[in-house]
């Protein structure tokens, strides 16, 4: 027979082998970083955001300072040096600006436009989606008919019409992208909120005479956040791509505030003459930005929706 001391020792050993309870954040982190592709994409995206935020410190030169730009240095190939001995690692554009510096500043504008328009469009779309799902009836019909009408038109067509009215500028293109995007968020939130609307906790809150605003933003909205985060990530990439397209067409940003799309457009006329780098390197930077955001959003969709887990 085992002594009391042996039983205590065995119990302590069994307790040591008990696994620690995993928190939701730890489960989310483990699920997200289970994909090596998504992990690399997140690192790349964070690096791009860091470069964009600290563009003034990281950029070798200020490409929009006329004192640092010389027309004599225009269209220099990658690795060439200026007459003053300054090396241009990615070459220069048609105006003699350091292409690497122009890309860093352009990345800041592209990411800023995409993130700002996405955040505002998310707030507006989520509010209308919650109202439509919660109140239903005529309110829902009016909101969703407006959403359906807007989504029936191509996004780029709506943006072109808006910019033709508003004109060029960072603020103008942000407004246009907000109007283009809010309907996607409204439809997503409305679909998620309809599922939550008929659950017991919402009915209990209604029976307790809790205010509509508290039910909407304290109970419904938190349960609609997972799909909203996924759509927000993917729509940010879509907004950056749409802004680049509009700037390439010459209706987006002015020359004084170039994004990656406008940098691509500036070098397009030189492609046939062999000066590929003016458009090629900004195009690669734009591609890496959009792909990394899409990969992160795709992984978030799988992690936040257990039914899509591979």
Secondary structure, 3 states (H helix, E strand, C coil): CCCHHHHHHHHHHHHHCCCCCCCHHHHHHHHHCCCHHHHHHHHHHHHHHHHHHCHHHHCCCCCCCHHHCCHHHCCCCCCCECCCCCECCCCECCCCCEHHHHHHHHHHHHHHHHHHHHHHHHHHHHHHHHHHHHHCHHHHHHHHHHHHHHHCCCHHHHHHHHHHHHCCCHHHHHHHHHHHHHHHHHHHHHHHHHHHHCCHHHHHHHHCCCCHHHHHHHHHHHHCHHHHHHHHHHHHHHHHHHHHHHHHCCCCCCHHHCCHHHHHHHHHCCHHHCCCHHHHHHHHHHHHHHHHHHHHHHHHHHHHCHHHCC
